[in-house]
């Protein structure tokens, strides 16, 4: 276990984190689990445990590091082990992992908060927060303007918590990737190299998700476009044009897809 590379995907909901978990777990020798420290359940996603202690949330929360060791022992042989973690799962654990040289940190974020927030609202309305898949393209949502700014600020506060925790890290242990980079060859190649994956494994992973030939893109399906999926988009656009968030309703972000 001492030679195993450890990593954690540090992120927020609706940033492509589940896609990244699945992407990494599909690579030979890599085991990447989901929100194993979620406050309401233990979300392993890519592992079925036979040990009832690994489904015991009280045991998990009493000693998170011991829980991780138990989970690793059950998983067995693999060269890379990781999971995804949000600040609300456990800020204390996040700070510990960030300060540790034994864990690589992948910071996944989404620059366009409007589309991140929209994706959350669509998923919540469609799935009822029971599961979080892709929402049918025809679905729209109405956003109450009075609630929007408060929720934007909540998202930003969570990003700040992540960034403050990452300040505890050695710079060499952190790789930052923005949501749209998940579909870009060079960005993903850089992330896989950051994890010290063998070059042949890196190229196989990129080939398996290859997108348009010659475009440097991967087959990553980007999320909902705000202009097409917000029922009261004109109202929201007019409001945001008076704020520092105006860039998300101008130019390319303003146009619905053809």
Secondary structure, 3 states (H helix, E strand, C coil): CCCCEEEEEECCCCCCHHHHHHHHHCCCCEEEECCCCCCCCCCCCCCCCCCHHHHCHHHHHHCHHHHHHHHHHHHCCCCEEEEEECCCCCHHHHHHHHHCCCEEEEEEECCCHHHHHHHHHHHHHHHCCCCCCCCCCCCCECCCHHHHHHHHHHHHHHHHHHHHHHCCCCHHHEEEEEHHHHHEHHHHHHHHHHCCCCHHHHHHHHHHCECCCCCCEECCCCCCCHHHHECCHHHHHHHHCCCCCHHHHCHHHHCCCC
